[in-house]
Amino acid sequence: MRELLPETELASAAALALLCGSAAAVVVWKWLSKRHIQKKMEEARRTRDEGVKKMAKAVQQFREQVPSDKTDAILSLPLLELAGRLQEGSLSPRTVLYTYIQKALEVTQQTNCVQYFIPECEEQLQEIQQQREKGLLYGIPVSIKDHIGHKGHLSTCGLVKFLGTPEQEDSVLVKVLKRQGAIPFAKTNVPQSLFNLSGISGPVDGIVSVPCALGPMARDVDSLALCMKALLCEEMFRLDPTVPPIPFNEEVYSSSAPLRIGYYDTDGYFPLPPCMRRAVHETREALQAAGHELVLFTPLHVRHVMTELFLKTFFADGGRAWLDVFTGNIVDPGLKPQVNFCRIPRLGKKILALILKPLFPRMADYLNALCSMRSVKEMWDHQHQIEVYRSEFIAQWRELQLDVVLCPVLGPAFTIGFPGKLLSAITSTMLYNVLNFPAGVVPVSTVTEADEEELKLYRGCCGDLWDRTLKQAVEGAVGLPVAVQCVALPWQEELCLRFMKEVETLSRAKRAA
């Protein structure tokens, strides 16, 4: 026994050394990985800063030639008037481009909204001036969101894994915009992984049950209509055969016939703040006074849609695909609550959901949705449930003989740090992602002191953490825009825009009175 003791001690020492060495290797590996991430991020920041400096220098040279009072006038022009002046030649594309770049430089210093400037915009400026035919968007500067591909530039969705892999060609959308004479000059920031309020899309591919769609943002509805006219063109139909080759229907958009409009101010799942519900009621009154017919409409089974159709679509694998995109990435603080929920072991989620069910049913539903691990047969059945729900919803719509629907939208803008904490509040817009209906948002008012006072009485529907969090998220919003949502049936984008235009016209008339 005395002879074996040194060998036992030697083996123990070796095991301890191996364990310590392994732990040290893990620490070193994590340090190297973190350092690698930091280097890639620093390189991306340098590229961005260099682009900003280049654009700032170009703008400075431009300002030496063009007085500021002329550029201010350009920024105040509605898109239709701006497009008309560019078409007729009373404004030059160069003047308009550098005016917008200058404004973007000013705004991004305050909000960090620009991810990259696109230096190739100067080359495109030369190209469009040599084209024989001027497109509908001739000389119009446009920004595109980060996830929309532009040749030679990154589409990261805020994820380190996509740094260093620039796009090899323009996306279809960018190709069509350029064909119509628009000049993409900047890429703007998005929430990390595109997972946050008012929609989900991005690096998790293959989710077709609840489709996501691209749409323009502008200062007025006529601008949106012009963008749609430009996009629904032969170039789009050629590049993307899945888009029905149907040009924009101007007759529908320009119609003044009275509409039969369904409306609701709550979906029964997540009551919105008083200012957003007020916006629906004031808009309903204005539409009625203008000769339209308003009909109360109650959307079907929204809780079922949220928990069984929407969340269980995205988390059909328990959230693994979404978590995978964060491998080797720093997680944005706004997303950490959602990421941490996904990382809880499946059994832990089930137990936690069971405990929370009596007091916090919506949070329990959310956790149960994160537990789903579906077979192929279950996925087929799930897809069938979505198809059945769409049919039921359309049948309800048809039974009431509706043209369009007026409803609330989540808002006003949240205090920084809150969007990632309120995924469940997105039902107002999520519903129409599930249904795949065209929908648009129109600002109609602003938050008032009276809204702020009424917010103090807000209790939501469950009195749970999410209700309290929403109240905190929108406090102190006096003066911020308040909007409503306008919805139409599939393939009726022109009717949706026509309804949005009616709402916009009436709300502007009220503010001017």
Backbone torsions as a table, in degrees:
resi	resn	phi	psi	omega
1	MET	NA	-38.3	179.8
2	ARG	-64.1	-31.8	-179.2
3	GLU	-74.4	-29.2	-178.1
4	LEU	-80.5	-20.2	-174.9
5	LEU	-59.5	-46.5	178.2
6	PRO	-59.5	-36.8	179.7
7	GLU	-67.5	-38.0	178.2
8	THR	-65.3	-44.0	178.5
9	GLU	-63.3	-37.1	179.8
10	LEU	-66.3	-42.1	179.3
11	ALA	-64.8	-41.3	179.1
12	SER	-63.3	-42.7	179.4
13	ALA	-64.0	-37.9	179.3
14	ALA	-66.6	-41.4	179.3
15	ALA	-64.0	-41.1	179.6
16	LEU	-65.1	-41.2	179.2
17	ALA	-64.5	-39.9	178.2
18	LEU	-64.2	-42.6	179.3
19	LEU	-62.5	-45.8	179.3
20	CYS	-64.0	-39.6	179.1
21	GLY	-64.8	-40.1	178.5
22	SER	-64.6	-43.2	179.0
23	ALA	-62.8	-41.3	178.9
24	ALA	-64.8	-38.0	179.1
25	ALA	-63.9	-40.6	178.2
26	VAL	-62.9	-43.6	179.1
27	VAL	-61.6	-45.0	179.8
28	VAL	-63.8	-43.0	179.8
29	TRP	-60.9	-44.4	178.9
30	LYS	-63.9	-39.5	179.3
31	TRP	-64.7	-43.9	179.6
32	LEU	-64.6	-40.2	178.6
33	SER	-62.8	-44.9	179.2
34	LYS	-63.6	-40.1	179.2
35	ARG	-65.6	-37.8	178.2
36	HIS	-63.2	-42.8	177.3
37	ILE	-61.1	-46.1	-178.7
38	GLN	-61.7	-39.2	178.8
39	LYS	-64.2	-43.1	179.5
40	LYS	-64.7	-38.6	178.7
41	MET	-68.2	-40.4	178.4
42	GLU	-63.9	-39.5	178.2
43	GLU	-64.2	-41.0	178.2
44	ALA	-64.5	-40.0	178.7
45	ARG	-65.0	-40.4	178.5
46	ARG	-61.6	-44.7	178.6
47	THR	-59.7	-44.1	179.6
48	ARG	-62.9	-47.1	-177.9
49	ASP	-63.5	-38.1	177.8
50	GLU	-63.5	-40.5	177.8
51	GLY	-63.9	-40.2	178.4
52	VAL	-63.3	-44.4	180.0
53	LYS	-62.8	-41.4	179.7
54	LYS	-62.4	-44.6	179.5
55	MET	-67.2	-39.0	178.6
56	ALA	-62.2	-38.8	178.5
57	LYS	-66.9	-42.7	179.0
58	ALA	-63.6	-39.5	179.2
59	VAL	-66.2	-39.5	179.5
60	GLN	-62.1	-42.5	177.2
61	GLN	-63.3	-38.2	178.5
62	PHE	-65.4	-43.5	-177.2
63	ARG	-63.7	-27.7	177.8
64	GLU	-68.6	-17.9	-177.7
65	GLN	-104.7	-26.8	-173.8
66	VAL	-122.1	126.3	-179.7
67	PRO	-66.5	149.7	-175.4
68	SER	-67.5	-28.4	-179.1
69	ASP	-64.7	-29.3	178.3
70	LYS	-72.8	-38.7	179.8
71	THR	-69.7	-36.8	177.6
72	ASP	-60.6	-39.4	179.6
73	ALA	-64.4	-36.6	179.4
74	ILE	-63.9	-43.4	-178.1
75	LEU	-65.0	-24.6	-178.7
76	SER	-84.5	-8.8	-176.3
77	LEU	-75.0	132.9	169.0
78	PRO	-61.7	154.6	-174.6
79	LEU	-58.3	-41.4	-179.1
80	LEU	-60.5	-41.7	179.4
81	GLU	-70.8	-40.1	177.5
82	LEU	-60.6	-46.0	179.2
83	ALA	-61.6	-40.7	179.5
84	GLY	-62.3	-43.0	-179.6
85	ARG	-68.2	-34.9	175.6
86	LEU	-67.3	-40.5	179.8
87	GLN	-63.1	-42.6	-177.2
88	GLU	-81.4	-13.0	176.5
89	GLY	92.4	5.0	179.2
90	SER	-77.8	-13.8	170.0
91	LEU	-126.3	143.2	178.8
92	SER	-95.2	143.0	177.2
93	PRO	-56.1	-34.2	-179.8
94	ARG	-63.6	-46.0	-180.0
95	THR	-61.7	-43.2	-178.8
96	VAL	-66.9	-43.2	-178.4
97	LEU	-59.6	-51.7	-176.5
98	TYR	-70.6	-25.7	173.8
99	THR	-64.6	-43.8	179.4
100	TYR	-71.1	-36.7	176.6
101	ILE	-62.5	-43.1	179.1
102	GLN	-59.2	-44.4	178.9
103	LYS	-64.8	-40.5	179.2
104	ALA	-62.9	-38.1	177.0
105	LEU	-62.0	-40.4	179.5
106	GLU	-67.5	-44.5	-175.6
107	VAL	-69.3	-40.1	-176.1
108	THR	-69.5	-22.7	174.1
109	GLN	-65.1	-27.8	-179.1
110	GLN	-91.4	-34.0	-170.4
111	THR	-121.6	-9.0	-176.4
112	ASN	56.2	39.8	-175.6
113	CYS	-80.9	-26.7	-177.1
114	VAL	-90.2	123.7	176.2
115	GLN	-85.1	-47.3	176.8
116	TYR	-144.0	145.3	163.7
117	PHE	-88.2	152.0	-177.0
118	ILE	-105.9	97.1	-175.8
119	PRO	-62.4	-24.4	178.8
120	GLU	-63.7	-9.8	179.2
121	CYS	-61.0	-28.8	178.9
122	GLU	-70.1	-36.1	175.8
123	GLU	-67.7	-41.3	-180.0
124	GLN	-65.8	-31.8	176.3
125	LEU	-56.7	-41.0	178.3
126	GLN	-69.7	-38.2	-177.1
127	GLU	-65.6	-44.3	-176.1
128	ILE	-68.2	-28.3	179.4
129	GLN	-72.6	-14.6	179.0
130	GLN	-99.8	-6.0	179.9
131	GLN	-70.5	144.1	178.5
132	ARG	-68.6	-47.5	-178.1
133	GLU	-105.6	135.8	177.6
134	LYS	-88.4	125.6	178.5
135	GLY	-72.0	172.8	-178.8
136	LEU	-63.4	-24.0	-179.3
137	LEU	-110.4	29.1	-176.2
138	TYR	-53.1	119.1	174.5
139	GLY	77.3	5.9	-178.5
140	ILE	-83.6	119.2	175.5
141	PRO	-73.4	136.5	178.0
142	VAL	-133.4	145.5	169.9
143	SER	-100.3	151.8	177.4
144	ILE	-126.4	148.2	-179.5
145	LYS	-72.4	157.5	-173.2
146	ASP	-51.3	-38.5	-172.9
147	HIS	-81.3	-2.2	177.8
148	ILE	-89.8	119.3	-170.7
149	GLY	-69.1	133.4	172.4
150	HIS	-131.4	128.2	-175.2
151	LYS	-51.5	131.0	176.5
152	GLY	85.1	0.2	-177.6
153	HIS	-126.7	159.3	-176.8
154	LEU	-80.2	149.4	169.3
155	SER	-128.5	85.7	-167.3
156	THR	-92.9	-23.9	-170.2
157	CYS	53.2	29.7	178.9
158	GLY	73.8	17.4	-175.7
159	LEU	-112.6	130.6	-177.0
160	VAL	-61.8	-31.5	-176.2
161	LYS	-59.4	-21.0	-178.8
162	PHE	-98.8	-1.4	176.1
163	LEU	-70.3	141.9	179.0
164	GLY	85.3	4.1	178.7
165	THR	-126.1	77.5	-179.7
166	PRO	-65.6	154.3	179.8
167	GLU	-64.4	140.0	-178.5
168	GLN	-82.9	-22.3	177.6
169	GLU	-154.0	164.0	176.9
170	ASP	-66.5	146.3	171.2
171	SER	-68.3	163.9	179.0
172	VAL	-56.6	-42.9	-179.0
173	LEU	-58.8	-45.8	-179.4
174	VAL	-66.7	-39.3	178.2
175	LYS	-60.3	-42.7	-179.4
176	VAL	-69.5	-41.4	177.8
177	LEU	-58.5	-44.8	179.4
178	LYS	-65.4	-39.6	179.1
179	ARG	-60.8	-33.3	179.2
180	GLN	-86.5	6.1	173.9
181	GLY	93.4	-1.3	177.7
182	ALA	-70.5	155.3	-178.2
183	ILE	-122.3	98.2	174.0
184	PRO	-65.9	122.5	-175.4
185	PHE	-121.4	-9.2	-179.3
186	ALA	-155.7	149.7	170.5
187	LYS	-108.1	134.1	-174.8
188	THR	-109.0	157.4	-175.0
189	ASN	-70.1	153.5	175.4
190	VAL	-134.4	163.6	173.5
191	PRO	-60.7	147.3	-179.1
192	GLN	-56.6	130.2	-178.0
193	SER	65.5	9.1	-178.0
194	LEU	59.0	24.4	-179.6
195	PHE	-107.4	98.8	175.9
196	ASN	-174.1	-168.8	-173.0
197	LEU	-63.5	157.7	-175.5
198	SER	59.8	21.3	168.1
199	GLY	145.3	162.0	179.5
200	ILE	-134.3	131.8	170.8
201	SER	-163.9	-175.3	173.7
202	GLY	120.1	-136.3	-166.1
203	PRO	-73.0	-8.9	173.9
204	VAL	-88.9	101.9	-173.5
205	ASP	-86.8	163.0	169.5
206	GLY	89.2	1.4	178.8
207	ILE	-86.2	101.8	-176.8
208	VAL	-107.1	-13.2	-178.9
209	SER	-64.7	-39.5	178.4
210	VAL	-121.7	89.2	-173.1
211	PRO	-72.9	151.2	172.6
212	CYS	-110.0	151.8	-175.2
213	ALA	-136.5	152.4	174.9
214	LEU	-90.3	147.7	177.2
215	GLY	-155.0	151.5	-178.6
216	PRO	-76.3	155.2	171.3
217	MET	-121.5	136.3	-177.7
218	ALA	-155.2	176.4	-176.8
219	ARG	-82.9	-15.6	179.2
220	ASP	-152.5	165.4	-174.4
221	VAL	-70.6	-35.9	177.9
222	ASP	-57.6	-34.7	177.8
223	SER	-66.2	-40.5	177.4
224	LEU	-63.0	-41.4	179.6
225	ALA	-63.7	-41.2	178.1
226	LEU	-61.9	-41.1	177.6
227	CYS	-61.8	-42.7	179.4
228	MET	-64.7	-40.0	176.8
229	LYS	-60.4	-40.7	-178.7
230	ALA	-69.0	-38.0	-176.4
231	LEU	-76.5	-34.6	179.6
232	LEU	-83.7	71.8	-175.1
233	CYS	-130.6	173.6	-178.3
234	GLU	-59.0	-36.0	179.9
235	GLU	-63.0	-42.4	177.5
236	MET	-63.0	-46.5	-177.9
237	PHE	-64.8	-31.0	179.3
238	ARG	-74.9	-43.8	-176.5
239	LEU	-74.8	-32.6	-178.7
240	ASP	-130.0	91.4	-177.3
241	PRO	-64.1	-12.9	179.2
242	THR	-77.5	-12.7	175.5
243	VAL	-84.2	122.8	179.9
244	PRO	-57.2	130.8	-176.3
245	PRO	-76.3	64.0	-178.2
246	ILE	-119.8	112.3	179.6
247	PRO	-63.8	164.5	179.4
248	PHE	-61.3	133.4	-177.7
249	ASN	-93.0	95.0	-177.4
250	GLU	-64.8	-33.0	-178.7
251	GLU	-61.1	-42.0	178.7
252	VAL	-66.8	-44.9	-177.8
253	TYR	-63.7	-36.1	-175.7
254	SER	-88.0	-5.0	-176.4
255	SER	-62.6	148.7	176.8
256	SER	-119.0	13.2	-179.6
257	ALA	-66.1	143.4	178.5
258	PRO	-58.9	146.5	-178.8
259	LEU	-109.4	149.4	170.6
260	ARG	-100.6	114.1	-166.1
261	ILE	-118.4	122.5	170.5
262	GLY	-80.8	151.4	179.3
263	TYR	-149.1	152.6	170.1
264	TYR	-155.2	153.9	-179.4
265	ASP	-111.0	-3.4	175.3
266	THR	-153.7	146.1	178.2
267	ASP	-95.4	3.2	177.4
268	GLY	80.7	-6.3	-178.9
269	TYR	-104.2	-45.8	-179.9
270	PHE	-138.7	89.4	179.0
271	PRO	-57.6	133.3	-176.8
272	LEU	-88.6	168.2	-178.3
273	PRO	-59.8	156.8	-176.7
274	PRO	-53.7	-38.1	-177.2
275	CYS	-63.6	-34.4	-178.3
276	MET	-74.7	-35.5	176.9
277	ARG	-72.5	-36.1	175.1
278	ARG	-59.7	-40.9	-178.7
279	ALA	-58.6	-40.3	178.7
280	VAL	-64.6	-45.3	-177.0
281	HIS	-67.0	-41.4	178.9
282	GLU	-66.5	-38.4	178.3
283	THR	-67.2	-41.2	177.1
284	ARG	-58.5	-45.3	-180.0
285	GLU	-62.5	-41.9	179.9
286	ALA	-65.6	-39.3	179.2
287	LEU	-67.0	-41.8	176.9
288	GLN	-61.5	-43.7	179.5
289	ALA	-63.4	-26.9	-179.7
290	ALA	-85.1	1.0	175.3
291	GLY	101.9	5.1	178.0
292	HIS	-87.7	156.4	-179.4
293	GLU	-100.5	125.1	-178.0
294	LEU	-109.0	133.0	-175.8
295	VAL	-128.6	129.6	177.9
296	LEU	-63.9	133.3	-175.9
297	PHE	-132.4	130.7	179.6
298	THR	-115.7	110.9	-179.6
299	PRO	-64.0	141.9	-173.8
300	LEU	-79.1	134.5	161.7
301	HIS	48.3	50.1	-174.0
302	VAL	-67.2	-35.2	177.0
303	ARG	-61.7	-43.2	177.3
304	HIS	-61.5	-40.4	179.6
305	VAL	-63.4	-44.6	-176.8
306	MET	-64.9	-50.4	-172.1
307	THR	-84.8	-41.6	-174.0
308	GLU	-91.1	-34.3	-175.1
309	LEU	-98.6	-46.1	-175.2
310	PHE	-81.1	-62.0	-175.7
311	LEU	-62.7	-38.8	-178.7
312	LYS	-76.2	-12.6	169.3
313	THR	-74.4	-50.9	-175.3
314	PHE	-71.1	-33.5	-177.9
315	PHE	-107.6	35.0	-179.6
316	ALA	-61.9	-22.6	178.4
317	ASP	-105.0	19.1	-177.7
318	GLY	76.0	12.5	179.3
319	GLY	87.7	8.4	-175.7
320	ARG	-63.7	-44.9	-178.0
321	ALA	-61.8	-39.6	179.8
322	TRP	-68.5	-42.3	178.1
323	LEU	-63.3	-32.8	-178.9
324	ASP	-60.1	-32.7	-177.4
325	VAL	-68.7	-14.9	179.2
326	PHE	-94.5	0.3	178.6
327	THR	-59.1	123.7	-178.7
328	GLY	73.6	16.8	-178.6
329	ASN	-117.8	155.1	169.1
330	ILE	-85.7	128.6	-177.5
331	VAL	-86.5	130.7	176.6
332	ASP	-59.3	135.3	-179.6
333	PRO	-54.0	-32.3	-179.4
334	GLY	-67.7	-21.1	-179.2
335	LEU	-99.5	-9.3	-174.2
336	LYS	-57.5	-40.0	178.4
337	PRO	-58.8	-41.9	-179.3
338	GLN	-70.7	-41.0	178.5
339	VAL	-63.4	-43.5	-179.4
340	ASN	-64.9	-37.9	175.7
341	PHE	-59.0	-43.7	-178.7
342	CYS	-64.9	-31.3	-175.1
343	ARG	-79.7	-12.7	176.6
344	ILE	-63.0	133.8	178.2
345	PRO	-55.8	151.1	-174.0
346	ARG	-55.7	-44.8	179.4
347	LEU	-62.8	-39.0	178.7
348	GLY	-63.2	-39.6	177.5
349	LYS	-63.1	-42.4	-178.6
350	LYS	-64.9	-42.8	179.4
351	ILE	-65.7	-44.4	180.0
352	LEU	-63.1	-40.0	178.2
353	ALA	-63.1	-40.1	179.4
354	LEU	-63.9	-40.1	179.5
355	ILE	-67.9	-40.3	-174.6
356	LEU	-80.6	-18.7	-171.6
357	LYS	-52.0	-45.5	-176.9
358	PRO	-65.9	-36.8	-174.9
359	LEU	-98.5	-36.6	-175.3
360	PHE	-128.6	71.5	-173.2
361	PRO	-61.6	-36.0	-178.5
362	ARG	-67.5	-39.9	178.0
363	MET	-67.2	-35.8	176.7
364	ALA	-64.3	-41.4	176.8
365	ASP	-60.4	-41.4	179.7
366	TYR	-61.6	-46.1	180.0
367	LEU	-65.1	-39.9	177.8
368	ASN	-62.7	-37.0	177.8
369	ALA	-63.3	-34.0	179.8
370	LEU	-72.9	-14.2	-179.4
371	CYS	-85.0	-12.2	-170.6
372	SER	-67.7	131.1	171.8
373	MET	-132.2	102.1	-164.8
374	ARG	-101.8	143.7	173.3
375	SER	-79.9	171.1	178.1
376	VAL	-59.9	-43.7	180.0
377	LYS	-61.3	-41.1	179.1
378	GLU	-65.8	-36.0	177.9
379	MET	-66.9	-41.2	177.1
380	TRP	-61.9	-43.4	179.3
381	ASP	-64.2	-38.1	178.9
382	HIS	-63.7	-45.1	177.5
383	GLN	-60.4	-38.9	178.2
384	HIS	-63.8	-39.2	178.1
385	GLN	-60.4	-40.3	178.6
386	ILE	-64.7	-43.2	178.6
387	GLU	-62.2	-40.7	178.6
388	VAL	-64.2	-42.2	-179.6
389	TYR	-63.4	-42.6	178.0
390	ARG	-59.3	-42.3	179.8
391	SER	-63.6	-42.0	178.8
392	GLU	-64.7	-41.1	-178.8
393	PHE	-65.1	-45.6	179.1
394	ILE	-64.4	-37.4	178.0
395	ALA	-63.0	-41.1	177.2
396	GLN	-63.8	-42.0	177.5
397	TRP	-59.6	-47.8	-178.5
398	ARG	-66.8	-38.4	-179.1
399	GLU	-60.6	-36.1	178.2
400	LEU	-86.0	-2.1	178.0
401	GLN	56.2	47.2	-177.4
402	LEU	-85.4	147.4	169.3
403	ASP	-91.3	-46.2	-175.6
404	VAL	-146.7	173.9	178.0
405	VAL	-131.0	136.8	174.3
406	LEU	-104.9	128.9	-177.7
407	CYS	-153.8	168.6	-177.6
408	PRO	-77.3	165.4	174.7
409	VAL	-134.1	149.1	-177.4
410	LEU	-61.8	133.3	179.2
411	GLY	168.6	-174.0	-5.7
412	PRO	-69.1	-173.0	-176.4
413	ALA	-54.9	135.6	-176.9
414	PHE	-77.5	154.5	168.9
415	THR	-63.6	145.5	-179.1
416	ILE	-53.7	135.2	177.4
417	GLY	97.9	-11.0	-176.0
418	PHE	-94.8	-28.7	-175.5
419	PRO	-53.1	-42.1	-177.9
420	GLY	-68.8	-12.4	-178.2
421	LYS	-93.4	-2.7	-171.0
422	LEU	-131.6	47.6	178.9
423	LEU	-57.2	-37.8	-175.2
424	SER	-68.7	-12.7	-178.1
425	ALA	-81.0	-0.5	-172.9
426	ILE	-86.6	10.3	-173.8
427	THR	-60.2	-28.8	-177.8
428	SER	-60.7	-34.9	178.0
429	THR	-102.2	-31.5	179.4
430	MET	-56.0	-37.0	-177.9
431	LEU	-53.8	-39.8	-175.3
432	TYR	-86.7	-12.1	165.4
433	ASN	-70.5	-45.1	178.8
434	VAL	-61.6	-43.5	-178.6
435	LEU	-76.0	-20.3	-176.2
436	ASN	61.0	46.5	177.0
437	PHE	-101.3	146.5	173.8
438	PRO	-70.1	134.5	-179.4
439	ALA	-144.8	148.0	178.6
440	GLY	-140.6	156.7	-177.2
441	VAL	-115.7	132.8	-178.2
442	VAL	-126.9	123.8	174.6
443	PRO	-70.0	135.5	-176.0
444	VAL	-128.3	-12.2	-174.5
445	SER	-163.6	-170.6	173.0
446	THR	-135.5	160.8	178.9
447	VAL	-68.3	132.9	-178.6
448	THR	-108.1	168.8	175.4
449	GLU	-61.9	-36.4	178.1
450	ALA	-63.0	-39.2	176.2
451	ASP	-60.6	-42.0	-178.2
452	GLU	-64.2	-38.4	177.8
453	GLU	-67.2	-42.1	179.9
454	GLU	-66.9	-29.9	179.2
455	LEU	-61.0	-29.8	179.6
456	LYS	-60.6	-24.5	-179.6
457	LEU	-93.5	-1.4	-175.7
458	TYR	-64.7	130.6	178.9
459	ARG	-123.8	-6.7	-177.0
460	GLY	69.6	-145.4	179.7
461	CYS	-121.3	-18.9	-175.5
462	CYS	-121.3	-13.4	-176.6
463	GLY	65.0	24.9	-177.5
464	ASP	-95.2	-173.3	-177.6
465	LEU	-58.7	-38.4	-177.9
466	TRP	-67.3	-38.6	176.1
467	ASP	-61.7	-44.3	-179.7
468	ARG	-66.9	-37.2	-179.1
469	THR	-67.7	-40.4	178.3
470	LEU	-60.7	-42.9	179.6
471	LYS	-59.3	-44.1	178.3
472	GLN	-65.3	-36.5	-175.2
473	ALA	-65.4	-29.7	-174.3
474	VAL	-110.3	5.4	177.3
475	GLU	-66.9	147.1	177.0
476	GLY	72.9	32.2	-174.5
477	ALA	-103.1	13.9	-177.5
478	VAL	-54.0	128.6	-179.9
479	GLY	96.1	-14.4	179.4
480	LEU	-77.8	153.1	-177.8
481	PRO	-63.9	145.3	175.2
482	VAL	-121.9	136.3	-172.3
483	ALA	-132.2	168.6	171.3
484	VAL	-125.7	165.3	-179.9
485	GLN	-112.3	136.7	179.7
486	CYS	-117.1	130.4	-172.2
487	VAL	-129.4	143.9	174.2
488	ALA	-132.8	172.3	177.8
489	LEU	-74.2	163.0	-179.7
490	PRO	-52.9	142.1	178.2
491	TRP	68.0	18.9	178.5
492	GLN	-120.2	46.9	179.6
493	GLU	-59.8	-38.3	-179.5
494	GLU	-63.4	-38.6	178.0
495	LEU	-68.1	-39.2	176.4
496	CYS	-60.3	-46.2	178.9
497	LEU	-65.1	-39.2	178.4
498	ARG	-61.3	-42.5	177.2
499	PHE	-64.4	-43.9	177.5
500	MET	-59.2	-41.1	178.9
501	LYS	-62.5	-40.8	178.3
502	GLU	-62.4	-44.8	178.6
503	VAL	-63.1	-44.4	179.3
504	GLU	-60.7	-45.4	-178.9
505	THR	-61.9	-44.8	-178.5
506	LEU	-68.1	-40.1	-179.4
507	SER	-69.0	-36.1	177.2
508	ARG	-67.5	-38.8	178.4
509	ALA	-63.3	-38.8	-179.9
510	LYS	-66.7	-42.0	179.9
511	ARG	-67.5	-31.7	-178.9
512	ALA	-78.4	-20.2	-175.7
513	ALA	-69.9	NA	NA
